[in-house]
């Protein structure tokens, strides 16, 4: 398990950067209780290990004119690996699709889509998604409002589990 390779300082660095990826290295070092040079080395090591994928601004989609958010549940005709991979690749090419997850159960994929309006989403649905090879069914659900949108992982749960195992 990767958490066994991480000491409490590494986990605190990840937790702090997840909450605020824009803070300076000096501020981060102060928050985790070490000096700046070793803090920067640790951050770079966490990046190189693939534990930090990037740094992103959390933009307000509605304020930018993307009024519509839709979850699309997609069923495929074939679940052969080549077909699954082809669908995933196609999803990566669609700008309106912001997330694509393969599922176990009644549907094969769930897509999180954003759109400026319903007609733009409908054009994508009928002109792109439904006409994609191997797509057998699509069920959509329009988001009325979001109650929680928390990125990352709950570090407090990880710390509680590690404390119980110690």
LUMGU-941887 format. One line per 3 residues: number of its first residue (from 1); their letters; for each residue y, z, x of N, C-alpha, C, O. Coordinates in pm, whole numbers. Layout:
<nodes>
NUM	A	Y/Z/X/Y/Z/X/Y/Z/X/Y/Z/X ~ ...
</nodes>
This chain:
<nodes>
1	XXX	-117/0/84/0/0/0/124/0/89/130/72/188 ~ 223/-81/52/342/-98/134/423/31/145/488/55/247 ~ 421/115/42/501/237/46/457/331/155/535/415/199
4	XXX	333/321/200/288/408/307/354/371/440/361/455/530 ~ 401/248/454/470/206/577/617/244/575/684/241/678 ~ 667/281/459/808/312/446/829/463/453/762/540/384
7	XXX	922/503/537/954/646/540/1062/673/436/1116/580/377 ~ 1094/801/413/1195/833/311/1330/766/334/1399/733/237 ~ 1369/746/458/1498/680/485/1493/534/443/1588/484/382
10	XXX	1383/464/474/1370/324/430/1377/315/277/1444/228/223 ~ 1308/405/208/1308/404/62/1448/433/9/1490/374/-91 ~ 1520/523/73/1656/555/30/1748/435/54/1834/405/-29
13	XXX	1730/367/166/1808/245/192/1784/143/81/1879/85/28 ~ 1659/120/47/1628/23/-59/1688/66/-192/1744/-16/-265 ~ 1678/193/-223/1733/244/-349/1884/226/-354/1938/181/-455
16	XXX	1951/261/-246/2097/248/-242/2141/101/-250/2236/69/-322 ~ 2074/14/-176/2112/-128/-180/2081/-191/-315/2153/-279/-361 ~ 1974/-145/-380/1943/-196/-514/2055/-158/-611/2089/-237/-699
19	XXX	2110/-41/-597/2218/4/-685/2351/-63/-653/2431/-89/-742 ~ 2375/-91/-523/2502/-151/-482/2481/-229/-353/2492/-174/-244 ~ 2451/-356/-365/2424/-441/-250/2547/-481/-172/2535/-545/-68
22	XXX	2665/-445/-220/2789/-485/-153/2844/-378/-60/2940/-404/13 ~ 2784/-260/-60/2841/-155/25/2829/-194/172/2740/-269/211 ~ 2920/-141/252/2917/-169/395/2800/-95/459/2747/0/402
25	XXX	2763/-140/576/2657/-72/650/2698/72/684/2614/162/685 ~ 2826/92/711/2875/227/743/2858/319/622/2812/432/636 ~ 2894/269/504/2877/349/383/2729/375/355/2691/487/321
28	XXX	2647/274/370/2502/290/349/2446/395/445/2370/483/404 ~ 2483/385/571/2435/481/671/2475/623/632/2394/716/644 ~ 2598/640/586/2645/773/544/2561/825/427/2522/942/424
31	XXX	2532/736/330/2456/778/211/2312/817/245/2255/905/181 ~ 2254/751/344/2113/781/377/2100/882/491/1989/925/523 ~ 2213/920/552/2211/1027/650/2173/987/792/2118/1068/867
34	XXX	2204/862/830/2182/818/968/2306/746/1016/2396/718/937 ~ 2312/715/1145/2428/642/1197/2413/492/1167/2305/445/1131 ~ 2523/420/1182/2528/279/1142/2434/187/1219/2367/105/1156
37	XXX	2424/196/1353/2338/100/1422/2189/107/1380/2130/2/1353 ~ 2127/226/1373/1988/226/1327/1974/188/1180/1871/135/1138 ~ 2077/214/1103/2073/173/962/2067/21/952/1987/-34/875
40	XXX	2151/-47/1029/2151/-193/1027/2018/-248/1076/1968/-346/1020 ~ 1960/-187/1178/1828/-231/1226/1723/-215/1117/1639/-302/1098 ~ 1728/-105/1045/1632/-82/938/1649/-184/825/1551/-236/772
43	XXX	1774/-212/788/1800/-311/682/1745/-446/724/1679/-514/645 ~ 1771/-485/847/1721/-616/895/1570/-618/896/1510/-720/862 ~ 1505/-507/934/1359/-500/933/1305/-509/790/1202/-572/767
46	XXX	1374/-446/695/1332/-453/554/1347/-595/501/1265/-642/422 ~ 1453/-664/544/1471/-804/504/1360/-891/563/1299/-971/492 ~ 1334/-874/692/1231/-954/759/1092/-928/701/1008/-1018/699
49	XXX	1068/-806/655/938/-771/596/925/-824/453/818/-813/393 ~ 1032/-881/399/1026/-937/264/1049/-834/154/1028/-864/37 ~ 1092/-715/190/1119/-612/89/1256/-629/25/1280/-581/-86
52	XXX	1346/-697/94/1475/-734/38/1479/-886/34/1475/-952/138 ~ 1486/-941/-87/1484/-1087/-103/1622/-1148/-96/1636/-1266/-64 ~ 1724/-1070/-126/1858/-1126/-124/1956/-1030/-185/1920/-919/-225
55	XXX	2081/-1073/-192/2190/-994/-247/2260/-1082/-349/2297/-1196/-319 ~ 2278/-1029/-470/2329/-1112/-579/2436/-1038/-657/2433/-915/-668 ~ 2529/-1113/-711/2626/-1057/-805/2562/-1057/-943/2495/-1152/-982
58	XXX	2583/-950/-1017/2534/-938/-1155/2645/-990/-1246/2734/-914/-1286 ~ 2639/-1119/-1278/2746/-1181/-1356/2722/-1162/-1505/2609/-1148/-1550 ~ 2830/-1163/-1580/2824/-1147/-1725/2811/-1286/-1788/2908/-1361/-1798
61	XXX	2689/-1318/-1830/2661/-1451/-1884/2746/-1482/-2007/2799/-1593/-2018 ~ 2760/-1387/-2097/2838/-1412/-2220/2985/-1438/-2188/3048/-1526/-2247 ~ 3040/-1362/-2094/3180/-1381/-2057/3201/-1517/-1990/3312/-1570/-1990
64	XXX	3095/-1573/-1932/3104/-1704/-1868/3072/-1818/-1964/3063/-1934/-1924 ~ 3054/-1784/-2091/3031/-1887/-2193/2887/-1915/-2226/2858/-2008/-2301 ~ 2794/-1837/-2172/2653/-1853/-2206/2619/-1754/-2317/2568/-1645/-2293
67	XXX	2650/-1797/-2440/2640/-1710/-2557/2497/-1691/-2607/2469/-1596/-2680 ~ 2408/-1780/-2569/2273/-1780/-2624/2172/-1742/-2517/2171/-1797/-2407 ~ 2087/-1646/-2552/1974/-1609/-2467/1849/-1618/-2553/1845/-1567/-2664
70	XXX	1747/-1685/-2499/1624/-1709/-2575/1504/-1680/-2487/1503/-1712/-2368 ~ 1402/-1619/-2547/1273/-1608/-2482/1182/-1712/-2544/1167/-1718/-2667 ~ 1121/-1793/-2460/1029/-1898/-2507/889/-1864/-2458/865/-1849/-2338
73	XXX	797/-1853/-2553/657/-1827/-2522/583/-1961/-2524/577/-2028/-2627 ~ 528/-1998/-2409/471/-2132/-2391/320/-2122/-2377/269/-2045/-2296 ~ 250/-2201/-2456/105/-2215/-2443/74/-2352/-2385/131/-2452/-2427
76	XXX	-16/-2356/-2288/-55/-2482/-2226/-190/-2528/-2278/-271/-2448/-2324 ~ -213/-2658/-2272/-342/-2714/-2313/-451/-2677/-2213/-564/-2649/-2252 ~ -417/-2678/-2085/-512/-2647/-1978/-454/-2539/-1888/-336/-2541/-1855
79	XXX	-540/-2446/-1849/-498/-2340/-1758/-558/-2359/-1618/-570/-2263/-1542 ~ -594/-2482/-1586/-640/-2511/-1450/-525/-2483/-1354/-409/-2506/-1387 ~ -558/-2434/-1236/-454/-2394/-1140/-355/-2506/-1112/-235/-2479/-1100
82	XXX	-401/-2628/-1100/-310/-2740/-1073/-211/-2757/-1188/-94/-2790/-1165 ~ -255/-2734/-1311/-167/-2746/-1428/-68/-2630/-1435/49/-2649/-1468 ~ -115/-2509/-1404/-27/-2392/-1402/83/-2410/-1298/200/-2384/-1325
85	XXX	44/-2454/-1179/140/-2476/-1072/240/-2585/-1107/358/-2573/-1075 ~ 194/-2690/-1171/283/-2800/-1210/386/-2750/-1312/503/-2788/-1304 ~ 343/-2667/-1406/437/-2613/-1504/539/-2521/-1436/658/-2528/-1467
88	XXX	493/-2436/-1347/585/-2347/-1275/688/-2427/-1196/806/-2391/-1194 ~ 645/-2532/-1132/736/-2617/-1055/840/-2681/-1148/958/-2689/-1114 ~ 795/-2726/-1264/888/-2786/-1361/991/-2684/-1406/1109/-2716/-1418
91	XXX	946/-2560/-1430/1039/-2454/-1472/1147/-2429/-1369/1262/-2404/-1403 ~ 1109/-2435/-1241/1207/-2413/-1134/1316/-2521/-1134/1425/-2498/-1081 ~ 1289/-2636/-1193/1387/-2745/-1193/1483/-2737/-1312/1583/-2809/-1314
94	XXX	1455/-2653/-1412/1540/-2645/-1531/1646/-2538/-1514/1612/-2420/-1503 ~ 1773/-2573/-1512/1879/-2473/-1494/1884/-2367/-1604/1915/-2251/-1575 ~ 1854/-2403/-1728/1862/-2306/-1837/1753/-2198/-1827/1770/-2089/-1881
97	XXX	1644/-2228/-1759/1537/-2129/-1742/1573/-2040/-1625/1580/-2085/-1510 ~ 1597/-1913/-1654/1639/-1818/-1551/1522/-1735/-1499/1526/-1688/-1385 ~ 1418/-1719/-1580/1298/-1648/-1539/1178/-1719/-1598/1185/-1773/-1709
100	XXX	1068/-1718/-1524/942/-1777/-1570/831/-1685/-1523/817/-1659/-1404 ~ 752/-1636/-1618/643/-1544/-1586/514/-1593/-1651/512/-1622/-1770 ~ 407/-1601/-1572/276/-1633/-1627/218/-1504/-1684/225/-1399/-1620
103	XXX	160/-1513/-1803/109/-1397/-1873/-42/-1407/-1896/-102/-1514/-1886 ~ -98/-1294/-1925/-237/-1284/-1969/-233/-1253/-2118/-165/-1160/-2160 ~ -304/-1329/-2197/-304/-1302/-2341/-286/-1429/-2421/-333/-1536/-2382
106	XXX	-217/-1416/-2533/-204/-1527/-2628/-121/-1642/-2576/-147/-1758/-2610 ~ -21/-1614/-2494/62/-1721/-2439/44/-1726/-2289/8/-1627/-2226 ~ 69/-1842/-2232/50/-1860/-2089/173/-1823/-2007/162/-1767/-1898
109	XXX	291/-1853/-2061/416/-1825/-1990/521/-1773/-2087/522/-1807/-2205 ~ 608/-1689/-2034/729/-1653/-2107/847/-1694/-2019/850/-1667/-1899 ~ 943/-1760/-2082/1061/-1809/-2013/1182/-1737/-2069/1196/-1724/-2191
112	XXX	1270/-1691/-1982/1398/-1638/-2025/1500/-1749/-2000/1518/-1795/-1887 ~ 1565/-1790/-2106/1659/-1901/-2099/1798/-1856/-2142/1812/-1769/-2228 ~ 1900/-1914/-2082/2037/-1894/-2127/2099/-2030/-2155/2064/-2131/-2093
115	XXX	2192/-2030/-2249/2255/-2156/-2289/2394/-2127/-2343/2419/-2019/-2397 ~ 2485/-2222/-2327/2619/-2200/-2382/2621/-2195/-2535/2706/-2128/-2594 ~ 2527/-2265/-2599/2524/-2268/-2746/2385/-2310/-2792/2301/-2352/-2712
118	XXX	2362/-2298/-2923/2230/-2331/-2977/2196/-2478/-2965/2081/-2513/-2942 ~ 2295/-2566/-2981/2264/-2708/-2973/2221/-2748/-2833/2134/-2834/-2817 ~ 2279/-2688/-2730/2237/-2717/-2593/2095/-2668/-2570/2014/-2737/-2508
121	XXX	2063/-2549/-2622/1927/-2499/-2607/1830/-2587/-2685/1721/-2617/-2636 ~ 1867/-2628/-2805/1780/-2714/-2886/1753/-2846/-2815/1641/-2897/-2818 ~ 1854/-2903/-2751/1835/-3027/-2676/1737/-3006/-2560/1651/-3091/-2535
124	XXX	1750/-2893/-2491/1655/-2861/-2384/1514/-2844/-2441/1417/-2897/-2386 ~ 1504/-2772/-2550/1373/-2745/-2611/1304/-2874/-2653/1188/-2897/-2618 ~ 1374/-2958/-2726/1310/-3079/-2779/1303/-3192/-2678/1210/-3273/-2681
127	XXX	1400/-3199/-2588/1403/-3309/-2493/1331/-3283/-2361/1294/-3377/-2291 ~ 1312/-3157/-2327/1251/-3122/-2198/1123/-3040/-2216/1014/-3086/-2182 ~ 1138/-2921/-2269/1025/-2828/-2272/909/-2880/-2356/795/-2883/-2310
130	XXX	936/-2922/-2478/829/-2967/-2567/766/-3099/-2523/653/-3130/-2563 ~ 836/-3177/-2443/783/-3306/-2399/716/-3297/-2261/669/-3398/-2209 ~ 711/-3178/-2205/649/-3161/-2074/498/-3177/-2085/437/-3120/-2175
133	XXX	437/-3253/-1995/292/-3267/-1999/222/-3131/-1996/265/-3040/-1925 ~ 115/-3119/-2073/30/-3001/-2080/85/-2889/-2168/16/-2789/-2189 ~ 207/-2902/-2221/260/-2799/-2311/201/-2823/-2449/220/-2928/-2510
136	XXX	129/-2721/-2499/64/-2731/-2629/148/-2666/-2739/151/-2716/-2852 ~ 217/-2556/-2707/295/-2487/-2809/409/-2410/-2745/401/-2366/-2630 ~ 517/-2396/-2822/631/-2316/-2779/680/-2237/-2900/708/-2293/-3006
139	XXX	691/-2106/-2881/751/-2019/-2982/874/-1957/-2918/868/-1909/-2805 ~ 985/-1958/-2990/1109/-1905/-2933/1158/-1785/-3013/1137/-1775/-3134 ~ 1224/-1695/-2942/1290/-1580/-3004/1430/-1570/-2948/1449/-1558/-2827
142	XXX	1527/-1575/-3037/1668/-1566/-2999/1703/-1418/-2980/1672/-1335/-3065 ~ 1767/-1386/-2869/1809/-1249/-2843/1933/-1219/-2925/2033/-1291/-2918 ~ 1927/-1111/-3003/2042/-1068/-3081/2135/-984/-2992/2255/-1006/-2986
145	XXX	2075/-886/-2924/2149/-807/-2826/2050/-742/-2732/1933/-724/-2765 ~ 2098/-706/-2615/2014/-639/-2516/2047/-491/-2513/2164/-452/-2520 ~ 1944/-408/-2503/1964/-263/-2495/1952/-213/-2351/2005/-108/-2317
148	XXX	1880/-290/-2267/1862/-249/-2128/1829/-371/-2046/1748/-455/-2086 ~ 1892/-381/-1932/1866/-490/-1838/1881/-431/-1698/1985/-446/-1635 ~ 1777/-365/-1652/1781/-290/-1527/1700/-365/-1422/1578/-372/-1432
151	XXX	1765/-420/-1322/1690/-494/-1219/1619/-399/-1123/1650/-280/-1117 ~ 1526/-453/-1048/1462/-377/-942/1352/-286/-990/1288/-311/-1092 ~ 1329/-180/-914/1222/-85/-943/1280/55/-956/1386/83/-900
154	XXX	1212/144/-1031/1261/282/-1045/1218/367/-926/1108/421/-924 ~ 1304/378/-828/1270/453/-706/1239/599/-735/1161/660/-662 ~ 1298/657/-839/1269/796/-870/1122/815/-909/1063/919/-879
157	XXX	1063/717/-975/921/724/-1011/836/716/-885/737/788/-871 ~ 873/627/-793/802/615/-666/807/747/-589/705/793/-539 ~ 924/806/-579/939/931/-505/858/1044/-568/798/1124/-497
160	XXX	855/1050/-703/774/1152/-771/626/1134/-741/556/1231/-716 ~ 579/1011/-743/438/983/-714/403/1020/-571/300/1081/-546 ~ 489/982/-478/464/1014/-337/465/1165/-313/387/1215/-231
163	XXX	552/1237/-384/557/1384/-370/428/1447/-422/380/1544/-364 ~ 372/1392/-530/245/1445/-584/129/1420/-489/37/1501/-479 ~ 134/1305/-419/25/1269/-327/32/1345/-196/-68/1354/-124
166	X	147/1400/-163/164/1470/-34/98/1606/-33/103/1676/68
</nodes>
